Amino acid sequence: MGRSRSVGALGAILVAGALLTACGSNSGATITLYNGQHPQTTEALVNAFEHESGITVQVRNDDEDVFANQIVAEGARSPADVIYTENSPPLEFLQQKHLLAPVAPSTLDHVPSKYNSPTGDWVGVSARVSVMIYNTTLLKADQLPASALDLADPQWKGKLAIAAGETDFQPIVSSVIRTYGEAAALRWLEALKANAGSHVYPDNETITSVVNSGQAAIGIINQYYWYREQVNVGASGMHSAIAYFAPGDVGYVINVSGAAVLKSSKHQADAQKFLAFVTSKQGQEIIGHGDSWEYPIGSGVSITPRGEVPLAQLRANPITVVELGDGAAAVALLQKVQLL
């Protein structure tokens, strides 16, 4: 009797120990995330991942292009395990430098292949779409241009706001280059610069604010900035709206936010777990139901953020992540016209 109780107690202790070991098998493990995404998007994902996995994520925040160049400079000495970006070109840039590790095939399978690296070195996490934002006091919907190219018309002089240094703008430039060539894209950028004048801003948040306040009449942003502004100022504080360019227009671009594991990471397995989580059903539902206002694209999750046009109904330019490439041609033109 006493022996049986002793064995039973020992068994209970061993079972409890096994459960603790299973739940905390990654206890003490830490990965470093170079986060070029918005904190609103990343924070909820990181918190949930840490809770589920027991892995700590040290997050460093900066612009995605800054991190991409930093990783190249750091090489094999980089402390980063994962990079998470707003757009695909920085990931393509790093892939071409052979600095990324292959993503686990099971993780790539979470996301439609058109949103992933063509070589399997990064995975798509969410999507956004470029739109016009316009001040509803200064402009009516029937006055809006059909194409982003129309914003080069002199009628928009002094009315247009652009954030040419924002990496979200570069895919649009790449779209124009691919469709009409570099010479036409250069002329378009020169005209946009002239029309914007003093309304050249560092980021889309500023464009959203200045158009909403009436300091500028129109601008190009990704759609989620407008929804975040609405949350920040309230419906009564909104004096702007968003609209789409004509179906297939060069300014109507779906941008893919993605993540990758660095080849130099010393924590490959844990870093791969992070990618698997953010593309999992749980991770994608966090994006779809959270305050990021981005579209989830993985694990069959088709949530449409509140009030937005469903991703499947968008009629964007068909340019692919392969065709967007690393954005080098767009950056070169932006530098040529001194917008970078």
Secondary structure, 3 states (H helix, E strand, C coil): CHHHHHHHHHHHHHHHHHHHHHHCCCCCCEEEEEECCCHHHHHHHHHHHHHHHCCEEEEEECCHHHHHHHHHHHHHHCCCCEEEECCCHHHHHHHHCCCECCCCHHHHCCCCHHHCCCCCCCEEEEEEEEEEEEECCCCCHHHCCCCHHHHHCHHHCCCEEECCCCCCCHHHHHHHHHHHCHHHHHHHHHHHHHHHCCCECCCHHHHHHHHHHCCCCEEEEEHHHHHHHHHHHCHHHCCEEEECCCCCCCCCCEEEEEEEEECCCCCHHHHHHHHHHHCCHHHHHHHHHCCCCCEECCCCCCCCCCCCCCHHHCCCCCCCHHHHCCCHHHHHHHHHCCCC
